[in-house]
């Protein structure tokens, strides 16, 4: 009994120290992301949102957003709307930047909520889209959607955003946050960095962390999504279709089995540590 008592405080302390260290590391990554994207926004926001050119006019910049919606939204309306009138839908955009795609989304959908980690990007987007009463733009913390309170969404979208995030934990945190806000059966369509041959520094906020098709599929299971389609694996424009699974679907059961396996594995690992130290 004495040895067990002497062990337990140490193990608990180590456990919480590891959690705190991980939280500090994540906080540092998010601060770096915010700082560097604020700097880019002040230098030339529209160029860093879309690097096709440096001297965007208003008309050209927002026309490029219309092209994105034409190519990635209008061609996919069956998956996105699922029979619902888009004018009655509430949608989410992650990483709105200076509002390039946000304006085009607002012309198509009933309500558009958009978030970005950069306060300067948010300021410019709000100024540029002030004429649109159905657009709501927020600065978030770069990893979740708590700033949106309890808003629920019929569709979530992110284009040329996750390619710049240097942390799998941050991306997965976003995916889990979308999972909580998305209505059953609905779609989260987004891109990640898929170019595997890149030599990327671990904290690079431009090239970001890479995903293989297998890694994207595994993340879907962990986050309770069904990865139904993907396109562009192995390129920097790796598109992924995550559907919020319906109750008792195959994807729903797979996630529950995964959760049970993780609980069992973590429990065995913790117990093994206790016994070894005892």
Residue, then its C-alpha position, 0 to 999 in steps of 0.5 A: x500500500x505504501x508503494x502504491x501511495x508513493x506512486x500515484x501522485x507522481x503518475x498523476x502529476x506526469x499525466x497532467x504535465x504531459x497534457x499541459x506541455x501539449x497545450x502550450x505547444x498547441x498555443x504556440x503554434x496558434x499564436x504563430x499562425x495568427x501573427x504570420x497571417x496578420x503580417x501577410x494580410x497587412x502586406x497584401x491580403x489578396x495576394x496571400x489569399x490567391x497568389x495568381x496575381x499581386x495587384x487584384x482589383x475588387x472585381x477581379x478578386x471577387x470574380x475569382x471567388x465566383x469561379x471557385x464556387x462555380x467549380x467546387x460548389x455548383x458542380x456538386x449541388x446534389x451532395x451539398x443541398x440534398x434536395x434543399x433550396x440553397x436559399x434556405x441553407x446556413x453554411x460555414x466557411x473556414x478560413x475566409x481570408x479577405x472574403x474572396x469566396x465568402x461573397x460568392x457563397x452569400x449570393x447562393x446560400x441563405x446565410x453564410x458564417x465565416x471564420x478566420x484566425x487573422x484579425x486583419x483578414x477579418x477586418x478587411x473581409x467585413x469592410x469588403x462585404x458590408x453590403x451583404x446582410x446575410x454574411x457573418x464574419x468572426x475571428x476565431x482561435x484557429x482551431x475550433x468554432x466556439x466563437x459561433x455559439x450554438x449555430x448549426x450548419x447545412x454545409x461546411x466548406x474550406x478552400x486553400x486553408x488547411x494546406x497552410x496549417x502546420x499541425x495535424x492536431x489543429x486540423x483535426x480539432x477543426x474537423x471535430x468542431x465541424x462535426x459538432x455543428x453539422x446537421x446529420x447527413x450533411x457535407x463538409x467539403x475541404x482541402x488539405x495538403x497532399x503533396x507528400x514529397x515536400x520538405x516542410x519545416x514542422x512550424x511552416x504556416x505556408x506549406x502546412x502538414x501533408x495528408x495521404x488518402x489513408x491518413x485522411x480516411x483514418x481521421x474521418x473515423x476518429x472524428x465520426x465522419x464518413x469519407x465518401x469521396x476524395x480527389x487530388x491525393x498526392x497534390x497540394x489541392x487534395x479535396x475531401x468529402x466528409x459526410x456527417x453519418x446518420x445514426x446506425x450507419x456503417x460509418x457511425x458504427x465504425x466510429x463507435x468501435x474505434x472509440x471503444x478500442x481507444x478506451x480499452x487501449x488507453x486503459x491497458x496502457x495506463x494500468x501497465x504503467x501503474x503496475x510497472x512502477x508499483 
